[in-house]
Amino acid sequence: MEGGGARNVSAAAAQTKGSGDDGSCKPLPPCCVKAKAGVPESEAKCHATVVSGWFTERSRSGQTREVQYFNNPMWPGEAHSLKVEKILYQGRSPYQEVLVFESSTYGNVLVLDGIVQLTDKDECAYQEMVTHLALCSIPSPKNVLVVGGGDGGVLREIAKHDSVETIDICEIDQLVIDVCKDFFPHLYVGYEDPRVRLHVGDAVDFLRNAPEGKYDAIIVDSSDPIGPAQELVEKPFFQTIARALKPGGVLSNLAESMWLHTHLIQDMLSICRETFKGGVHYAWASVPTYPSGVIGFLLCAKEGPPVNFLTPVNPIEKIEGATKAGREMRFYNSQIHRAAFVLPTFVRRELEAHCTSTEKKKPEKSATKPVKMKIMRGSAITAS
């Protein structure tokens, strides 16, 4: 997930006290045996975010009343850490700092500006879901655009669809591409497909210059909506995407965590409901190294041939060669696809309440029938 949100995992203690009167220690679970066997780490800092052998991304309060953030203000009051075995790469591009390290339990880890982007162990969940929730919802996608995604994982997944003829990717940072070639070859393999056309540059400019109605699907694998990436969750950007999509074309967009960012999800849903008249849905998946362990996706369809995101009309299991040896799915399947749109009760309530309140605030137009939004049990957002 290039620039696509901060992700990592909390460390478990290597040993726990028993609850009995004798205070004896419980047997260590298998996952902690390796941690206990490790020797004490050096106190030396080998990187600003690596202290005593642990990489940490966190938000914290300072000594003053003003809240101070370390790395990212998207998840205040939380700390997430990974045990570092070895730092493999440190560098800086014109856009961001790039760090790669080998972790004890999640394999190699890509970090941009102190924020974990992906790990060897759980990258499959994000890459597969953000891709196939969109491409398996439309018949025979042919032209696909990836915004961001410099690591190559989304390209790898798109390439499993034999109907696709061209795969454009617009990534702003060449260094991310080069580093992933060296340290994440299982992701970089996506660039080796002959259908891929790489454009290194600003995605907003690329979309403005794209032919109208060119793409069947656009997948946005972008940064958290802070700083320069803020414009990637604002209405003009979504309008530009809609212009580049064919009628009935689909968008798959990172949509944060339902545990931490319902306010951002509500804002994005409001914008997309105004822009994409073919349908707007929210889905989610488990990604252990994303803050809260859950990541969300916004699925939108441009007005045109009807799109039913809830049931894959182009199931991955029936695509020739998509699941052959060396290309097997690790996370996504058609059952997971359907389940991804089933929202927890508290999320349904919050999003439904927001939909209702925003509709009430809109001025009445006698010539236009208002769009009514409802959240169905077992689904996401539905327009009628």
Beta strands, then each sheet from edge to edge (+ up, - down):
strand 1: 50-51
strand 2: 54-58
strand 3: 60-61
strand 4: 67-68
strand 5: 79-92
strand 6: 97-103
strand 7: 108-112
strand 8: 115-119
strand 9: 143-148
strand 10: 166-171
strand 11: 196-200
strand 12: 215-221
strand 13: 245-254
strand 14: 279-286
strand 15: 294-301
strand 16: 373-375
strand 17: 381-383
sheet 1: 1+ 2- 5+ 6- 7+ 8-
sheet 2: 3+ 4-
sheet 3: 11+ 10+ 9+ 12+ 13+ 15- 14+
sheet 4: 16+ 17-
end
